[in-house]
Amino acid sequence: MKRLKLYLDTSILGALFDTEEPDRVKIAGDLLQLIKNGVFEGCISLLTIQEVSRAPQEIRNELERKITEFGFTTLIETEESIELAESYLKAGVIPKKYRDDARHIAIGVYHEVDYIVSWNYRHMVNIITRRLINSTNLKMGYNPIEIISPEEVTGDGKMEI
């Protein structure tokens, strides 16, 4: 059976170090364990790696170790995905100030992942954004995409691993 491909944006990896919300740490850890166990194929992008490289040294080292440990598939940004991200910005789906959010979505769409997983409720994980993203995708000749929270994958952190 084909494993579902999950594109994780940087918010998921960063949640491993959330000192204010321990539930997020657990849910992110559970999600990564599902990927490590082969339940899902985990994907990140070079954009994710660039964002990780801007983290404080101690966190950056640990995140780089986690990226290696969990064996993510690394997706590349292409001219087509950049064009798609620009379409999201031009349509006003994602504010231009948050261009990297548009880039994350476009990379996942271009590479035909099954789900984009994020904790970014403001610009990514919400019904209005999903509807507008998918409208733009269809206009540009791409398939619709589901943008979901990690709780939707892990069963709100209550799934046994």
Chimera marker file (.cmm) of the C-alpha trace (Angstrom):
<marker_set name="trace">
<marker id="1" x="0.000" y="0.000" z="0.000" r="1" g="1" b="0" radius="0.5"/>
<marker id="2" x="1.241" y="3.477" z="-0.890" r="1" g="1" b="0" radius="0.5"/>
<marker id="3" x="2.284" y="5.593" z="2.069" r="1" g="1" b="0" radius="0.5"/>
<marker id="4" x="0.823" y="9.060" z="2.251" r="1" g="1" b="0" radius="0.5"/>
<marker id="5" x="3.358" y="11.830" z="1.623" r="1" g="1" b="0" radius="0.5"/>
<marker id="6" x="3.336" y="14.594" z="4.217" r="1" g="1" b="0" radius="0.5"/>
<marker id="7" x="5.150" y="17.874" z="3.605" r="1" g="1" b="0" radius="0.5"/>
<marker id="8" x="6.133" y="19.382" z="6.954" r="1" g="1" b="0" radius="0.5"/>
<marker id="9" x="6.783" y="23.093" z="7.136" r="1" g="1" b="0" radius="0.5"/>
<marker id="10" x="9.239" y="24.523" z="9.636" r="1" g="1" b="0" radius="0.5"/>
<marker id="11" x="6.560" y="25.107" z="12.289" r="1" g="1" b="0" radius="0.5"/>
<marker id="12" x="6.357" y="21.360" z="12.886" r="1" g="1" b="0" radius="0.5"/>
<marker id="13" x="10.078" y="20.945" z="13.486" r="1" g="1" b="0" radius="0.5"/>
<marker id="14" x="10.233" y="24.115" z="15.560" r="1" g="1" b="0" radius="0.5"/>
<marker id="15" x="7.438" y="22.794" z="17.797" r="1" g="1" b="0" radius="0.5"/>
<marker id="16" x="9.886" y="20.233" z="19.187" r="1" g="1" b="0" radius="0.5"/>
<marker id="17" x="11.363" y="23.149" z="21.145" r="1" g="1" b="0" radius="0.5"/>
<marker id="18" x="8.150" y="24.908" z="22.186" r="1" g="1" b="0" radius="0.5"/>
<marker id="19" x="8.660" y="25.841" z="25.832" r="1" g="1" b="0" radius="0.5"/>
<marker id="20" x="5.184" y="27.330" z="26.236" r="1" g="1" b="0" radius="0.5"/>
<marker id="21" x="2.989" y="24.519" z="24.900" r="1" g="1" b="0" radius="0.5"/>
<marker id="22" x="4.150" y="21.021" z="25.927" r="1" g="1" b="0" radius="0.5"/>
<marker id="23" x="1.280" y="19.444" z="23.971" r="1" g="1" b="0" radius="0.5"/>
<marker id="24" x="2.816" y="20.770" z="20.768" r="1" g="1" b="0" radius="0.5"/>
<marker id="25" x="6.125" y="19.127" z="21.642" r="1" g="1" b="0" radius="0.5"/>
<marker id="26" x="4.378" y="15.790" z="22.166" r="1" g="1" b="0" radius="0.5"/>
<marker id="27" x="2.262" y="16.017" z="19.013" r="1" g="1" b="0" radius="0.5"/>
<marker id="28" x="5.276" y="17.011" z="16.877" r="1" g="1" b="0" radius="0.5"/>
<marker id="29" x="7.254" y="14.127" z="18.386" r="1" g="1" b="0" radius="0.5"/>
<marker id="30" x="4.402" y="11.686" z="17.719" r="1" g="1" b="0" radius="0.5"/>
<marker id="31" x="4.158" y="12.858" z="14.117" r="1" g="1" b="0" radius="0.5"/>
<marker id="32" x="7.883" y="12.450" z="13.569" r="1" g="1" b="0" radius="0.5"/>
<marker id="33" x="7.753" y="8.991" z="15.134" r="1" g="1" b="0" radius="0.5"/>
<marker id="34" x="5.009" y="7.976" z="12.673" r="1" g="1" b="0" radius="0.5"/>
<marker id="35" x="7.311" y="9.086" z="9.860" r="1" g="1" b="0" radius="0.5"/>
<marker id="36" x="10.286" y="7.270" z="11.354" r="1" g="1" b="0" radius="0.5"/>
<marker id="37" x="8.150" y="4.112" z="11.728" r="1" g="1" b="0" radius="0.5"/>
<marker id="38" x="7.288" y="4.269" z="8.024" r="1" g="1" b="0" radius="0.5"/>
<marker id="39" x="3.576" y="4.980" z="8.487" r="1" g="1" b="0" radius="0.5"/>
<marker id="40" x="3.967" y="8.148" z="6.399" r="1" g="1" b="0" radius="0.5"/>
<marker id="41" x="6.622" y="9.464" z="4.067" r="1" g="1" b="0" radius="0.5"/>
<marker id="42" x="7.916" y="12.735" z="5.509" r="1" g="1" b="0" radius="0.5"/>
<marker id="43" x="8.968" y="15.485" z="3.131" r="1" g="1" b="0" radius="0.5"/>
<marker id="44" x="10.655" y="18.800" z="3.750" r="1" g="1" b="0" radius="0.5"/>
<marker id="45" x="12.273" y="21.221" z="1.338" r="1" g="1" b="0" radius="0.5"/>
<marker id="46" x="15.491" y="23.112" z="0.965" r="1" g="1" b="0" radius="0.5"/>
<marker id="47" x="13.451" y="26.112" z="2.125" r="1" g="1" b="0" radius="0.5"/>
<marker id="48" x="12.801" y="24.281" z="5.410" r="1" g="1" b="0" radius="0.5"/>
<marker id="49" x="16.510" y="23.592" z="5.777" r="1" g="1" b="0" radius="0.5"/>
<marker id="50" x="17.285" y="27.284" z="5.096" r="1" g="1" b="0" radius="0.5"/>
<marker id="51" x="14.799" y="28.327" z="7.773" r="1" g="1" b="0" radius="0.5"/>
<marker id="52" x="16.300" y="25.834" z="10.248" r="1" g="1" b="0" radius="0.5"/>
<marker id="53" x="19.742" y="27.311" z="9.550" r="1" g="1" b="0" radius="0.5"/>
<marker id="54" x="18.513" y="30.630" z="10.992" r="1" g="1" b="0" radius="0.5"/>
<marker id="55" x="17.598" y="29.084" z="14.367" r="1" g="1" b="0" radius="0.5"/>
<marker id="56" x="19.812" y="29.659" z="17.418" r="1" g="1" b="0" radius="0.5"/>
<marker id="57" x="22.898" y="27.401" z="17.306" r="1" g="1" b="0" radius="0.5"/>
<marker id="58" x="21.789" y="24.921" z="19.986" r="1" g="1" b="0" radius="0.5"/>
<marker id="59" x="18.351" y="24.436" z="18.445" r="1" g="1" b="0" radius="0.5"/>
<marker id="60" x="19.757" y="24.406" z="14.903" r="1" g="1" b="0" radius="0.5"/>
<marker id="61" x="22.147" y="21.562" z="15.752" r="1" g="1" b="0" radius="0.5"/>
<marker id="62" x="19.335" y="19.504" z="17.266" r="1" g="1" b="0" radius="0.5"/>
<marker id="63" x="16.982" y="20.188" z="14.348" r="1" g="1" b="0" radius="0.5"/>
<marker id="64" x="19.656" y="19.200" z="11.826" r="1" g="1" b="0" radius="0.5"/>
<marker id="65" x="20.176" y="15.966" z="13.774" r="1" g="1" b="0" radius="0.5"/>
<marker id="66" x="16.414" y="15.295" z="13.733" r="1" g="1" b="0" radius="0.5"/>
<marker id="67" x="16.227" y="15.934" z="9.991" r="1" g="1" b="0" radius="0.5"/>
<marker id="68" x="18.944" y="13.344" z="9.429" r="1" g="1" b="0" radius="0.5"/>
<marker id="69" x="17.483" y="10.888" z="11.951" r="1" g="1" b="0" radius="0.5"/>
<marker id="70" x="13.998" y="10.866" z="10.451" r="1" g="1" b="0" radius="0.5"/>
<marker id="71" x="15.154" y="10.460" z="6.854" r="1" g="1" b="0" radius="0.5"/>
<marker id="72" x="12.946" y="13.058" z="5.219" r="1" g="1" b="0" radius="0.5"/>
<marker id="73" x="12.667" y="13.255" z="1.470" r="1" g="1" b="0" radius="0.5"/>
<marker id="74" x="13.990" y="16.690" z="0.509" r="1" g="1" b="0" radius="0.5"/>
<marker id="75" x="11.980" y="18.436" z="-2.198" r="1" g="1" b="0" radius="0.5"/>
<marker id="76" x="13.557" y="21.089" z="-4.370" r="1" g="1" b="0" radius="0.5"/>
<marker id="77" x="12.064" y="24.383" z="-5.358" r="1" g="1" b="0" radius="0.5"/>
<marker id="78" x="11.585" y="24.666" z="-9.104" r="1" g="1" b="0" radius="0.5"/>
<marker id="79" x="10.805" y="27.514" z="-11.474" r="1" g="1" b="0" radius="0.5"/>
<marker id="80" x="7.277" y="26.116" z="-11.690" r="1" g="1" b="0" radius="0.5"/>
<marker id="81" x="6.805" y="26.087" z="-7.916" r="1" g="1" b="0" radius="0.5"/>
<marker id="82" x="8.167" y="29.644" z="-7.691" r="1" g="1" b="0" radius="0.5"/>
<marker id="83" x="5.664" y="30.716" z="-10.357" r="1" g="1" b="0" radius="0.5"/>
<marker id="84" x="2.864" y="29.008" z="-8.396" r="1" g="1" b="0" radius="0.5"/>
<marker id="85" x="3.929" y="30.741" z="-5.164" r="1" g="1" b="0" radius="0.5"/>
<marker id="86" x="3.899" y="34.067" z="-6.998" r="1" g="1" b="0" radius="0.5"/>
<marker id="87" x="0.349" y="33.292" z="-8.162" r="1" g="1" b="0" radius="0.5"/>
<marker id="88" x="-0.727" y="32.830" z="-4.540" r="1" g="1" b="0" radius="0.5"/>
<marker id="89" x="0.814" y="36.191" z="-3.671" r="1" g="1" b="0" radius="0.5"/>
<marker id="90" x="-0.724" y="37.993" z="-6.670" r="1" g="1" b="0" radius="0.5"/>
<marker id="91" x="-4.145" y="36.549" z="-5.828" r="1" g="1" b="0" radius="0.5"/>
<marker id="92" x="-3.774" y="37.825" z="-2.262" r="1" g="1" b="0" radius="0.5"/>
<marker id="93" x="-4.088" y="34.332" z="-0.817" r="1" g="1" b="0" radius="0.5"/>
<marker id="94" x="-0.883" y="34.762" z="1.184" r="1" g="1" b="0" radius="0.5"/>
<marker id="95" x="0.351" y="38.260" z="2.119" r="1" g="1" b="0" radius="0.5"/>
<marker id="96" x="3.531" y="39.210" z="0.259" r="1" g="1" b="0" radius="0.5"/>
<marker id="97" x="5.253" y="39.730" z="3.603" r="1" g="1" b="0" radius="0.5"/>
<marker id="98" x="4.888" y="35.945" z="4.175" r="1" g="1" b="0" radius="0.5"/>
<marker id="99" x="6.282" y="34.832" z="0.816" r="1" g="1" b="0" radius="0.5"/>
<marker id="100" x="7.938" y="31.758" z="2.358" r="1" g="1" b="0" radius="0.5"/>
<marker id="101" x="4.525" y="30.403" z="3.418" r="1" g="1" b="0" radius="0.5"/>
<marker id="102" x="3.460" y="30.591" z="-0.233" r="1" g="1" b="0" radius="0.5"/>
<marker id="103" x="6.711" y="28.894" z="-1.237" r="1" g="1" b="0" radius="0.5"/>
<marker id="104" x="6.144" y="26.002" z="1.207" r="1" g="1" b="0" radius="0.5"/>
<marker id="105" x="2.659" y="25.404" z="-0.164" r="1" g="1" b="0" radius="0.5"/>
<marker id="106" x="3.778" y="25.661" z="-3.785" r="1" g="1" b="0" radius="0.5"/>
<marker id="107" x="6.648" y="23.208" z="-3.274" r="1" g="1" b="0" radius="0.5"/>
<marker id="108" x="4.245" y="20.665" z="-1.775" r="1" g="1" b="0" radius="0.5"/>
<marker id="109" x="1.684" y="21.193" z="-4.538" r="1" g="1" b="0" radius="0.5"/>
<marker id="110" x="4.269" y="20.991" z="-7.310" r="1" g="1" b="0" radius="0.5"/>
<marker id="111" x="5.674" y="17.723" z="-5.926" r="1" g="1" b="0" radius="0.5"/>
<marker id="112" x="2.150" y="16.311" z="-5.471" r="1" g="1" b="0" radius="0.5"/>
<marker id="113" x="2.397" y="15.491" z="-1.777" r="1" g="1" b="0" radius="0.5"/>
<marker id="114" x="-0.812" y="14.235" z="-0.220" r="1" g="1" b="0" radius="0.5"/>
<marker id="115" x="-0.913" y="16.731" z="2.651" r="1" g="1" b="0" radius="0.5"/>
<marker id="116" x="0.897" y="19.838" z="3.817" r="1" g="1" b="0" radius="0.5"/>
<marker id="117" x="1.182" y="19.799" z="7.601" r="1" g="1" b="0" radius="0.5"/>
<marker id="118" x="1.618" y="23.037" z="9.494" r="1" g="1" b="0" radius="0.5"/>
<marker id="119" x="0.806" y="24.847" z="12.710" r="1" g="1" b="0" radius="0.5"/>
<marker id="120" x="0.494" y="28.120" z="10.814" r="1" g="1" b="0" radius="0.5"/>
<marker id="121" x="-3.230" y="28.733" z="11.264" r="1" g="1" b="0" radius="0.5"/>
<marker id="122" x="-2.959" y="32.353" z="10.234" r="1" g="1" b="0" radius="0.5"/>
<marker id="123" x="-1.729" y="31.893" z="6.661" r="1" g="1" b="0" radius="0.5"/>
<marker id="124" x="-1.964" y="28.198" z="5.871" r="1" g="1" b="0" radius="0.5"/>
<marker id="125" x="-4.220" y="25.932" z="7.957" r="1" g="1" b="0" radius="0.5"/>
<marker id="126" x="-7.631" y="27.518" z="7.594" r="1" g="1" b="0" radius="0.5"/>
<marker id="127" x="-10.627" y="27.010" z="5.361" r="1" g="1" b="0" radius="0.5"/>
<marker id="128" x="-10.376" y="30.318" z="3.514" r="1" g="1" b="0" radius="0.5"/>
<marker id="129" x="-6.720" y="29.802" z="2.624" r="1" g="1" b="0" radius="0.5"/>
<marker id="130" x="-7.377" y="26.210" z="1.514" r="1" g="1" b="0" radius="0.5"/>
<marker id="131" x="-10.221" y="27.296" z="-0.736" r="1" g="1" b="0" radius="0.5"/>
<marker id="132" x="-8.211" y="30.119" z="-2.325" r="1" g="1" b="0" radius="0.5"/>
<marker id="133" x="-5.073" y="27.981" z="-2.688" r="1" g="1" b="0" radius="0.5"/>
<marker id="134" x="-7.046" y="25.253" z="-4.423" r="1" g="1" b="0" radius="0.5"/>
<marker id="135" x="-8.798" y="27.753" z="-6.683" r="1" g="1" b="0" radius="0.5"/>
<marker id="136" x="-5.389" y="29.077" z="-7.733" r="1" g="1" b="0" radius="0.5"/>
<marker id="137" x="-4.035" y="25.541" z="-8.134" r="1" g="1" b="0" radius="0.5"/>
<marker id="138" x="-6.852" y="24.613" z="-10.495" r="1" g="1" b="0" radius="0.5"/>
<marker id="139" x="-6.398" y="27.805" z="-12.542" r="1" g="1" b="0" radius="0.5"/>
<marker id="140" x="-2.678" y="27.033" z="-12.835" r="1" g="1" b="0" radius="0.5"/>
<marker id="141" x="-3.248" y="23.374" z="-13.800" r="1" g="1" b="0" radius="0.5"/>
<marker id="142" x="-2.321" y="21.783" z="-10.440" r="1" g="1" b="0" radius="0.5"/>
<marker id="143" x="-4.256" y="19.405" z="-8.232" r="1" g="1" b="0" radius="0.5"/>
<marker id="144" x="-5.978" y="20.589" z="-5.067" r="1" g="1" b="0" radius="0.5"/>
<marker id="145" x="-4.044" y="20.122" z="-1.817" r="1" g="1" b="0" radius="0.5"/>
<marker id="146" x="-5.073" y="19.540" z="1.770" r="1" g="1" b="0" radius="0.5"/>
<marker id="147" x="-3.337" y="21.786" z="4.296" r="1" g="1" b="0" radius="0.5"/>
<marker id="148" x="-3.826" y="20.296" z="7.745" r="1" g="1" b="0" radius="0.5"/>
<marker id="149" x="-2.678" y="20.536" z="11.333" r="1" g="1" b="0" radius="0.5"/>
<marker id="150" x="-0.507" y="17.829" z="12.908" r="1" g="1" b="0" radius="0.5"/>
<marker id="151" x="-3.376" y="16.904" z="15.230" r="1" g="1" b="0" radius="0.5"/>
<marker id="152" x="-5.290" y="15.721" z="12.169" r="1" g="1" b="0" radius="0.5"/>
<marker id="153" x="-2.484" y="13.271" z="11.448" r="1" g="1" b="0" radius="0.5"/>
<marker id="154" x="-1.811" y="12.037" z="14.970" r="1" g="1" b="0" radius="0.5"/>
<marker id="155" x="-5.378" y="11.898" z="16.224" r="1" g="1" b="0" radius="0.5"/>
<marker id="156" x="-4.920" y="14.960" z="18.467" r="1" g="1" b="0" radius="0.5"/>
<marker id="157" x="-1.814" y="13.434" z="19.964" r="1" g="1" b="0" radius="0.5"/>
<marker id="158" x="-3.688" y="10.436" z="21.320" r="1" g="1" b="0" radius="0.5"/>
<marker id="159" x="-2.668" y="7.820" z="18.742" r="1" g="1" b="0" radius="0.5"/>
<marker id="160" x="-0.588" y="4.979" z="20.105" r="1" g="1" b="0" radius="0.5"/>
<marker id="161" x="2.757" y="4.639" z="18.402" r="1" g="1" b="0" radius="0.5"/>
<link id1="1" id2="2" r="1" g="1" b="0" radius="0.2"/>
<link id1="2" id2="3" r="1" g="1" b="0" radius="0.2"/>
<link id1="3" id2="4" r="1" g="1" b="0" radius="0.2"/>
<link id1="4" id2="5" r="1" g="1" b="0" radius="0.2"/>
<link id1="5" id2="6" r="1" g="1" b="0" radius="0.2"/>
<link id1="6" id2="7" r="1" g="1" b="0" radius="0.2"/>
<link id1="7" id2="8" r="1" g="1" b="0" radius="0.2"/>
<link id1="8" id2="9" r="1" g="1" b="0" radius="0.2"/>
<link id1="9" id2="10" r="1" g="1" b="0" radius="0.2"/>
<link id1="10" id2="11" r="1" g="1" b="0" radius="0.2"/>
<link id1="11" id2="12" r="1" g="1" b="0" radius="0.2"/>
<link id1="12" id2="13" r="1" g="1" b="0" radius="0.2"/>
<link id1="13" id2="14" r="1" g="1" b="0" radius="0.2"/>
<link id1="14" id2="15" r="1" g="1" b="0" radius="0.2"/>
<link id1="15" id2="16" r="1" g="1" b="0" radius="0.2"/>
<link id1="16" id2="17" r="1" g="1" b="0" radius="0.2"/>
<link id1="17" id2="18" r="1" g="1" b="0" radius="0.2"/>
<link id1="18" id2="19" r="1" g="1" b="0" radius="0.2"/>
<link id1="19" id2="20" r="1" g="1" b="0" radius="0.2"/>
<link id1="20" id2="21" r="1" g="1" b="0" radius="0.2"/>
<link id1="21" id2="22" r="1" g="1" b="0" radius="0.2"/>
<link id1="22" id2="23" r="1" g="1" b="0" radius="0.2"/>
<link id1="23" id2="24" r="1" g="1" b="0" radius="0.2"/>
<link id1="24" id2="25" r="1" g="1" b="0" radius="0.2"/>
<link id1="25" id2="26" r="1" g="1" b="0" radius="0.2"/>
<link id1="26" id2="27" r="1" g="1" b="0" radius="0.2"/>
<link id1="27" id2="28" r="1" g="1" b="0" radius="0.2"/>
<link id1="28" id2="29" r="1" g="1" b="0" radius="0.2"/>
<link id1="29" id2="30" r="1" g="1" b="0" radius="0.2"/>
<link id1="30" id2="31" r="1" g="1" b="0" radius="0.2"/>
<link id1="31" id2="32" r="1" g="1" b="0" radius="0.2"/>
<link id1="32" id2="33" r="1" g="1" b="0" radius="0.2"/>
<link id1="33" id2="34" r="1" g="1" b="0" radius="0.2"/>
<link id1="34" id2="35" r="1" g="1" b="0" radius="0.2"/>
<link id1="35" id2="36" r="1" g="1" b="0" radius="0.2"/>
<link id1="36" id2="37" r="1" g="1" b="0" radius="0.2"/>
<link id1="37" id2="38" r="1" g="1" b="0" radius="0.2"/>
<link id1="38" id2="39" r="1" g="1" b="0" radius="0.2"/>
<link id1="39" id2="40" r="1" g="1" b="0" radius="0.2"/>
<link id1="40" id2="41" r="1" g="1" b="0" radius="0.2"/>
<link id1="41" id2="42" r="1" g="1" b="0" radius="0.2"/>
<link id1="42" id2="43" r="1" g="1" b="0" radius="0.2"/>
<link id1="43" id2="44" r="1" g="1" b="0" radius="0.2"/>
<link id1="44" id2="45" r="1" g="1" b="0" radius="0.2"/>
<link id1="45" id2="46" r="1" g="1" b="0" radius="0.2"/>
<link id1="46" id2="47" r="1" g="1" b="0" radius="0.2"/>
<link id1="47" id2="48" r="1" g="1" b="0" radius="0.2"/>
<link id1="48" id2="49" r="1" g="1" b="0" radius="0.2"/>
<link id1="49" id2="50" r="1" g="1" b="0" radius="0.2"/>
<link id1="50" id2="51" r="1" g="1" b="0" radius="0.2"/>
<link id1="51" id2="52" r="1" g="1" b="0" radius="0.2"/>
<link id1="52" id2="53" r="1" g="1" b="0" radius="0.2"/>
<link id1="53" id2="54" r="1" g="1" b="0" radius="0.2"/>
<link id1="54" id2="55" r="1" g="1" b="0" radius="0.2"/>
<link id1="55" id2="56" r="1" g="1" b="0" radius="0.2"/>
<link id1="56" id2="57" r="1" g="1" b="0" radius="0.2"/>
<link id1="57" id2="58" r="1" g="1" b="0" radius="0.2"/>
<link id1="58" id2="59" r="1" g="1" b="0" radius="0.2"/>
<link id1="59" id2="60" r="1" g="1" b="0" radius="0.2"/>
<link id1="60" id2="61" r="1" g="1" b="0" radius="0.2"/>
<link id1="61" id2="62" r="1" g="1" b="0" radius="0.2"/>
<link id1="62" id2="63" r="1" g="1" b="0" radius="0.2"/>
<link id1="63" id2="64" r="1" g="1" b="0" radius="0.2"/>
<link id1="64" id2="65" r="1" g="1" b="0" radius="0.2"/>
<link id1="65" id2="66" r="1" g="1" b="0" radius="0.2"/>
<link id1="66" id2="67" r="1" g="1" b="0" radius="0.2"/>
<link id1="67" id2="68" r="1" g="1" b="0" radius="0.2"/>
<link id1="68" id2="69" r="1" g="1" b="0" radius="0.2"/>
<link id1="69" id2="70" r="1" g="1" b="0" radius="0.2"/>
<link id1="70" id2="71" r="1" g="1" b="0" radius="0.2"/>
<link id1="71" id2="72" r="1" g="1" b="0" radius="0.2"/>
<link id1="72" id2="73" r="1" g="1" b="0" radius="0.2"/>
<link id1="73" id2="74" r="1" g="1" b="0" radius="0.2"/>
<link id1="74" id2="75" r="1" g="1" b="0" radius="0.2"/>
<link id1="75" id2="76" r="1" g="1" b="0" radius="0.2"/>
<link id1="76" id2="77" r="1" g="1" b="0" radius="0.2"/>
<link id1="77" id2="78" r="1" g="1" b="0" radius="0.2"/>
<link id1="78" id2="79" r="1" g="1" b="0" radius="0.2"/>
<link id1="79" id2="80" r="1" g="1" b="0" radius="0.2"/>
<link id1="80" id2="81" r="1" g="1" b="0" radius="0.2"/>
<link id1="81" id2="82" r="1" g="1" b="0" radius="0.2"/>
<link id1="82" id2="83" r="1" g="1" b="0" radius="0.2"/>
<link id1="83" id2="84" r="1" g="1" b="0" radius="0.2"/>
<link id1="84" id2="85" r="1" g="1" b="0" radius="0.2"/>
<link id1="85" id2="86" r="1" g="1" b="0" radius="0.2"/>
<link id1="86" id2="87" r="1" g="1" b="0" radius="0.2"/>
<link id1="87" id2="88" r="1" g="1" b="0" radius="0.2"/>
<link id1="88" id2="89" r="1" g="1" b="0" radius="0.2"/>
<link id1="89" id2="90" r="1" g="1" b="0" radius="0.2"/>
<link id1="90" id2="91" r="1" g="1" b="0" radius="0.2"/>
<link id1="91" id2="92" r="1" g="1" b="0" radius="0.2"/>
<link id1="92" id2="93" r="1" g="1" b="0" radius="0.2"/>
<link id1="93" id2="94" r="1" g="1" b="0" radius="0.2"/>
<link id1="94" id2="95" r="1" g="1" b="0" radius="0.2"/>
<link id1="95" id2="96" r="1" g="1" b="0" radius="0.2"/>
<link id1="96" id2="97" r="1" g="1" b="0" radius="0.2"/>
<link id1="97" id2="98" r="1" g="1" b="0" radius="0.2"/>
<link id1="98" id2="99" r="1" g="1" b="0" radius="0.2"/>
<link id1="99" id2="100" r="1" g="1" b="0" radius="0.2"/>
<link id1="100" id2="101" r="1" g="1" b="0" radius="0.2"/>
<link id1="101" id2="102" r="1" g="1" b="0" radius="0.2"/>
<link id1="102" id2="103" r="1" g="1" b="0" radius="0.2"/>
<link id1="103" id2="104" r="1" g="1" b="0" radius="0.2"/>
<link id1="104" id2="105" r="1" g="1" b="0" radius="0.2"/>
<link id1="105" id2="106" r="1" g="1" b="0" radius="0.2"/>
<link id1="106" id2="107" r="1" g="1" b="0" radius="0.2"/>
<link id1="107" id2="108" r="1" g="1" b="0" radius="0.2"/>
<link id1="108" id2="109" r="1" g="1" b="0" radius="0.2"/>
<link id1="109" id2="110" r="1" g="1" b="0" radius="0.2"/>
<link id1="110" id2="111" r="1" g="1" b="0" radius="0.2"/>
<link id1="111" id2="112" r="1" g="1" b="0" radius="0.2"/>
<link id1="112" id2="113" r="1" g="1" b="0" radius="0.2"/>
<link id1="113" id2="114" r="1" g="1" b="0" radius="0.2"/>
<link id1="114" id2="115" r="1" g="1" b="0" radius="0.2"/>
<link id1="115" id2="116" r="1" g="1" b="0" radius="0.2"/>
<link id1="116" id2="117" r="1" g="1" b="0" radius="0.2"/>
<link id1="117" id2="118" r="1" g="1" b="0" radius="0.2"/>
<link id1="118" id2="119" r="1" g="1" b="0" radius="0.2"/>
<link id1="119" id2="120" r="1" g="1" b="0" radius="0.2"/>
<link id1="120" id2="121" r="1" g="1" b="0" radius="0.2"/>
<link id1="121" id2="122" r="1" g="1" b="0" radius="0.2"/>
<link id1="122" id2="123" r="1" g="1" b="0" radius="0.2"/>
<link id1="123" id2="124" r="1" g="1" b="0" radius="0.2"/>
<link id1="124" id2="125" r="1" g="1" b="0" radius="0.2"/>
<link id1="125" id2="126" r="1" g="1" b="0" radius="0.2"/>
<link id1="126" id2="127" r="1" g="1" b="0" radius="0.2"/>
<link id1="127" id2="128" r="1" g="1" b="0" radius="0.2"/>
<link id1="128" id2="129" r="1" g="1" b="0" radius="0.2"/>
<link id1="129" id2="130" r="1" g="1" b="0" radius="0.2"/>
<link id1="130" id2="131" r="1" g="1" b="0" radius="0.2"/>
<link id1="131" id2="132" r="1" g="1" b="0" radius="0.2"/>
<link id1="132" id2="133" r="1" g="1" b="0" radius="0.2"/>
<link id1="133" id2="134" r="1" g="1" b="0" radius="0.2"/>
<link id1="134" id2="135" r="1" g="1" b="0" radius="0.2"/>
<link id1="135" id2="136" r="1" g="1" b="0" radius="0.2"/>
<link id1="136" id2="137" r="1" g="1" b="0" radius="0.2"/>
<link id1="137" id2="138" r="1" g="1" b="0" radius="0.2"/>
<link id1="138" id2="139" r="1" g="1" b="0" radius="0.2"/>
<link id1="139" id2="140" r="1" g="1" b="0" radius="0.2"/>
<link id1="140" id2="141" r="1" g="1" b="0" radius="0.2"/>
<link id1="141" id2="142" r="1" g="1" b="0" radius="0.2"/>
<link id1="142" id2="143" r="1" g="1" b="0" radius="0.2"/>
<link id1="143" id2="144" r="1" g="1" b="0" radius="0.2"/>
<link id1="144" id2="145" r="1" g="1" b="0" radius="0.2"/>
<link id1="145" id2="146" r="1" g="1" b="0" radius="0.2"/>
<link id1="146" id2="147" r="1" g="1" b="0" radius="0.2"/>
<link id1="147" id2="148" r="1" g="1" b="0" radius="0.2"/>
<link id1="148" id2="149" r="1" g="1" b="0" radius="0.2"/>
<link id1="149" id2="150" r="1" g="1" b="0" radius="0.2"/>
<link id1="150" id2="151" r="1" g="1" b="0" radius="0.2"/>
<link id1="151" id2="152" r="1" g="1" b="0" radius="0.2"/>
<link id1="152" id2="153" r="1" g="1" b="0" radius="0.2"/>
<link id1="153" id2="154" r="1" g="1" b="0" radius="0.2"/>
<link id1="154" id2="155" r="1" g="1" b="0" radius="0.2"/>
<link id1="155" id2="156" r="1" g="1" b="0" radius="0.2"/>
<link id1="156" id2="157" r="1" g="1" b="0" radius="0.2"/>
<link id1="157" id2="158" r="1" g="1" b="0" radius="0.2"/>
<link id1="158" id2="159" r="1" g="1" b="0" radius="0.2"/>
<link id1="159" id2="160" r="1" g="1" b="0" radius="0.2"/>
<link id1="160" id2="161" r="1" g="1" b="0" radius="0.2"/>
</marker_set>
